[in-house]
Amino acid sequence: MLFDLFRGGLTMELVLKLCARLFVVFCIAPIHEFAHALIAHKLGDDTARLSGRLTINPFAHIDPIGALMIMLVGFGYLKPVPVNPRNFKNPKGGMALTALAGPTSNLIMAFLFTLLYCAVFKFSNVVAGTLAYSIAYFFMYAAQVNISLAVFNFIPVPPLDGSRIISVIIPEKYYFGIMKYERYIVIGVMILVLAGVLDTPMAYASGMISKLFLKLSATVFGLSLA
């Protein structure tokens, strides 16, 4: 994206993409972390609430490097919500459900944005052509970034949510053995992301989900989208 800025200038498409990603960073991604905190609270752990993380205030959740990754490559991370699994009746199950809440919230938001995208096409005769295109484009990019965030967080390596989700099936001694190297693993994941190694599998998984959501949304509004 940075190369596009210098090479092609600020085209409308690029501006809309940047606006959508800023919207995700400051308005949508915090819901991901809030979802973690809310489910943890409902399951009996108030660590996140006492740390001020049971909120949708973006400044309580934003990690500068993770937010920059979202802006540059379309997916990244926020500050992890603190959770104490000892406060859950079922520590493994509680941890898995808490982790699952984050990417699930992103998928829900992505589907809502896809519905709005189709709604713009359905009622585009009410809105001027250029304005309708801009609004629809914004909604679609916001949906795609949410899907990318969900897919990225489902990767089963620490500190991503996928590693917590699979903790249900991994013996504790192996799980906590892996978690000791969490700081180094996240650096490795960031290198893979920046090197583009994950681009193809991420794009494939995100594309499949995006097509499914678009098909479902189009059906809701009786549209036939090519």
C-alpha positions as CSV (number, residue, x, y, z in Angstrom):
1,M,0.0,0.0,0.0
2,L,2.8,2.4,0.7
3,F,4.2,1.9,-2.8
4,D,0.8,2.7,-4.2
5,L,0.8,6.0,-2.4
6,F,4.0,7.1,-3.9
7,R,3.5,5.5,-7.3
8,G,-0.1,6.1,-8.2
9,G,-1.1,8.9,-5.9
10,L,-4.2,9.1,-3.6
11,T,-6.8,7.6,-5.9
12,M,-10.4,7.4,-4.7
13,E,-10.0,3.6,-4.3
14,L,-7.0,4.0,-2.1
15,V,-8.6,6.7,0.0
16,L,-11.7,4.5,0.6
17,K,-9.5,1.6,1.5
18,L,-7.5,3.7,4.0
19,C,-10.7,5.1,5.5
20,A,-12.2,1.6,5.9
21,R,-9.0,0.4,7.6
22,L,-9.0,3.4,9.9
23,F,-12.6,2.7,10.7
24,V,-11.7,-0.9,11.6
25,V,-8.8,0.1,13.8
26,F,-10.7,2.7,15.8
27,C,-14.3,1.4,15.7
28,I,-14.4,-2.3,14.8
29,A,-11.2,-4.0,16.1
30,P,-11.9,-2.7,19.7
31,I,-15.1,-4.7,19.6
32,H,-12.9,-7.8,19.1
33,E,-11.1,-7.2,22.4
34,F,-14.3,-6.1,24.1
35,A,-15.8,-9.4,23.1
36,H,-12.9,-11.2,24.8
37,A,-13.4,-9.2,28.0
38,L,-17.2,-9.6,28.0
39,I,-17.2,-13.4,27.6
40,A,-14.4,-13.7,30.3
41,H,-16.5,-11.5,32.6
42,K,-19.7,-13.6,31.9
43,L,-17.7,-16.8,32.6
44,G,-16.5,-15.5,36.0
45,D,-13.1,-13.8,35.3
46,D,-13.0,-10.0,36.0
47,T,-9.3,-9.5,35.2
48,A,-10.1,-7.7,32.0
49,R,-12.8,-5.5,33.6
50,L,-10.5,-4.5,36.5
51,S,-7.8,-3.7,33.9
52,G,-10.2,-1.3,32.1
53,R,-10.6,-3.5,29.1
54,L,-14.3,-4.1,29.3
55,T,-14.9,-1.2,27.0
56,I,-15.2,-0.3,23.3
57,N,-12.9,2.7,23.8
58,P,-10.2,2.1,21.1
59,F,-7.4,3.7,23.1
60,A,-7.8,1.0,25.8
61,H,-7.0,-1.7,23.2
62,I,-4.9,-0.4,20.4
63,D,-1.4,-1.7,20.0
64,P,0.7,0.6,17.7
65,I,2.5,-2.1,15.8
66,G,-0.6,-4.3,15.4
67,A,-2.7,-1.3,14.2
68,L,0.0,-0.4,11.7
69,M,-0.1,-3.9,10.3
70,I,-3.9,-3.6,9.8
71,M,-3.3,-0.3,7.9
72,L,-0.5,-1.8,5.7
73,V,-1.5,-5.4,5.1
74,G,-5.2,-5.5,6.1
75,F,-4.8,-7.7,9.3
76,G,-2.9,-7.4,12.6
77,Y,-3.7,-7.4,16.3
78,L,-4.5,-5.3,19.3
79,K,-3.3,-5.5,22.9
80,P,-4.2,-8.9,24.3
81,V,-7.0,-8.8,26.9
82,P,-5.7,-10.1,30.3
83,V,-7.4,-13.3,31.3
84,N,-6.9,-15.5,34.4
85,P,-8.2,-19.0,33.5
86,R,-8.1,-20.0,37.2
87,N,-11.3,-17.9,37.6
88,F,-13.2,-20.1,35.2
89,K,-15.2,-23.2,36.4
90,N,-13.7,-25.0,33.4
91,P,-10.3,-23.3,32.8
92,K,-9.7,-24.8,29.4
93,G,-13.2,-24.4,28.1
94,G,-13.5,-20.9,29.5
95,M,-10.2,-19.9,27.8
96,A,-11.3,-21.4,24.5
97,L,-14.7,-19.6,24.6
98,T,-13.1,-16.3,25.5
99,A,-10.6,-16.6,22.7
100,L,-13.3,-17.6,20.2
101,A,-15.4,-14.5,21.0
102,G,-12.9,-12.2,19.3
103,P,-12.7,-13.5,15.8
104,T,-16.4,-14.5,16.0
105,S,-17.2,-10.8,16.6
106,N,-15.2,-9.9,13.5
107,L,-17.1,-12.4,11.4
108,I,-20.4,-11.0,12.6
109,M,-19.3,-7.5,11.8
110,A,-18.1,-8.6,8.4
111,F,-21.5,-10.1,7.6
112,L,-23.3,-6.9,8.7
113,F,-21.0,-4.8,6.5
114,T,-21.7,-7.2,3.5
115,L,-25.4,-6.8,4.1
116,L,-25.0,-3.0,4.0
117,Y,-22.9,-3.4,0.8
118,C,-25.8,-5.3,-0.8
119,A,-28.3,-2.8,0.6
120,V,-26.6,0.0,-1.2
121,F,-26.9,-1.8,-4.5
122,K,-30.5,-2.7,-3.8
123,F,-31.4,1.0,-3.2
124,S,-28.8,2.6,-5.4
125,N,-31.5,4.3,-7.4
126,V,-32.1,6.5,-4.3
127,V,-28.5,7.6,-4.0
128,A,-26.3,9.3,-6.6
129,G,-24.1,7.0,-8.6
130,T,-20.7,8.1,-7.3
131,L,-21.8,8.4,-3.8
132,A,-23.5,4.9,-3.9
133,Y,-20.2,3.5,-5.3
134,S,-18.1,5.1,-2.6
135,I,-20.4,3.9,0.2
136,A,-20.6,0.4,-1.2
137,Y,-16.8,0.2,-1.6
138,F,-16.3,1.4,1.9
139,F,-18.6,-1.3,3.3
140,M,-17.0,-4.0,1.3
141,Y,-13.4,-3.1,2.3
142,A,-14.5,-2.9,6.0
143,A,-16.0,-6.4,5.6
144,Q,-12.9,-7.8,4.0
145,V,-10.6,-6.4,6.7
146,N,-12.8,-7.9,9.4
147,I,-12.7,-11.2,7.7
148,S,-8.9,-11.0,7.4
149,L,-8.6,-10.2,11.1
150,A,-10.8,-13.2,12.0
151,V,-8.8,-15.5,9.7
152,F,-5.5,-14.2,11.0
153,N,-6.6,-14.7,14.6
154,F,-7.7,-18.2,14.0
155,I,-4.1,-19.2,13.2
156,P,-3.2,-21.7,16.0
157,V,0.0,-20.1,17.2
158,P,0.5,-17.8,20.2
159,P,-0.4,-15.1,21.0
160,L,-3.3,-15.4,18.4
161,D,-6.7,-16.6,19.5
162,G,-6.4,-19.8,17.6
163,S,-3.7,-21.0,20.1
164,R,-6.1,-20.5,23.0
165,I,-9.0,-22.2,21.1
166,I,-6.9,-25.4,20.4
167,S,-5.8,-25.5,24.1
168,V,-8.9,-27.6,24.7
169,I,-7.4,-30.5,22.8
170,I,-3.7,-30.1,23.6
171,P,-2.3,-31.6,26.8
172,E,-1.4,-28.8,29.3
173,K,2.3,-29.7,29.5
174,Y,2.7,-29.2,25.7
175,Y,0.5,-26.1,25.6
176,F,2.3,-24.2,28.4
177,G,5.6,-25.4,26.9
178,I,4.8,-23.7,23.7
179,M,3.4,-20.6,25.5
180,K,6.9,-20.0,27.1
181,Y,8.1,-19.0,23.6
182,E,5.1,-16.7,22.8
183,R,7.2,-13.6,22.5
184,Y,9.5,-15.2,20.0
185,I,6.7,-16.8,18.0
186,V,4.9,-13.6,17.5
187,I,8.0,-12.0,16.1
188,G,8.3,-15.0,13.7
189,V,4.6,-14.6,12.6
190,M,5.2,-10.9,12.0
191,I,8.2,-11.7,9.8
192,L,6.1,-14.2,7.8
193,V,3.3,-11.6,7.4
194,L,5.7,-8.9,6.2
195,A,7.5,-11.3,3.9
196,G,4.2,-12.2,2.3
197,V,4.5,-15.9,3.1
198,L,1.0,-16.0,4.6
199,D,-0.6,-14.0,1.7
200,T,-1.8,-17.0,-0.3
201,P,-3.4,-19.1,2.5
202,M,-4.9,-16.0,4.1
203,A,-6.3,-14.7,0.8
204,Y,-7.8,-18.2,0.0
205,A,-9.5,-18.5,3.4
206,S,-10.7,-14.9,3.4
207,G,-11.9,-15.2,-0.1
208,M,-14.0,-18.2,0.7
209,I,-15.7,-16.5,3.6
210,S,-16.2,-13.3,1.7
211,K,-17.9,-15.2,-1.2
212,L,-20.2,-17.0,1.3
213,F,-21.2,-13.8,3.0
214,L,-21.8,-12.0,-0.3
215,K,-23.9,-14.9,-1.6
216,L,-26.0,-14.9,1.6
217,S,-26.4,-11.1,1.7
218,A,-27.3,-11.0,-2.0
219,T,-30.0,-13.6,-1.3
220,V,-31.4,-11.5,1.5
221,F,-31.9,-8.6,-0.8
222,G,-32.9,-10.6,-3.9
223,L,-29.8,-9.6,-5.8
224,S,-27.9,-11.4,-8.5
225,L,-24.3,-10.2,-8.2
226,A,-21.7,-11.2,-10.7
